[in-house]
């Protein structure tokens, strides 16, 4: 019995600490008409500071360069506080006829108390889309972009075509009533192929809007 109690105490002491880190959004839309874009990060429930680091990557995830600068890229976030991460464009190198996609990385590392010997503290990392929207494009048209998708099946794959300048982030996709896992997104003026044995039928699709919600469902024949 004493050995069992000792083991339970060890397991209890080594439980991971709750992250206590919250971001104000699941994506960032950078409108070209604005001077900058921003996202808030908050900490609560943990009486310890966090070291927060942020950086951007291109959409291929292999190139860290981007025409933006993040301020501050590294800062100390005190307990029960909120801070803003600001993103500013510094180079005019992006296409003006379509949206551009980048990945915003936010990593938070908790401070370690010298008196904590048996507690495991875990760093957290969030990765979200940053979409640059040129001044010639509008938020209202972006919300309707899912209605422009066309679909074609060949018995092995279903090809979704996006004829417009907006990134279409698919939140829900059903083929003949059955859900498709991780449908991804369709880049502007591009296609996305999804492996599926159906040659024809009906496809129901919902996109994720600027605020992280789902658009109304669109039904397509393929």
Secondary structure, DSSP 8 states (H G I E B T S, - for coil): -HHHHHHHHHHHHTS-----EEES-SEEEEETTSS-EEEEEEE-S-SS-EEEEEEEEETTSS----SEEEESSEEEE-TT-EEEEEEEE----S-SSS-EEEEEEEEEEE---TT-SS-----EEEEEEEEEE-TTS-HHHHHTGGGG-EEEE-SSEEEEEE-SSS-EEEEEEEETTEE-S---EE-TTEEEEEE-S-SS-EEEEEEB-TTS-B---EEEE-
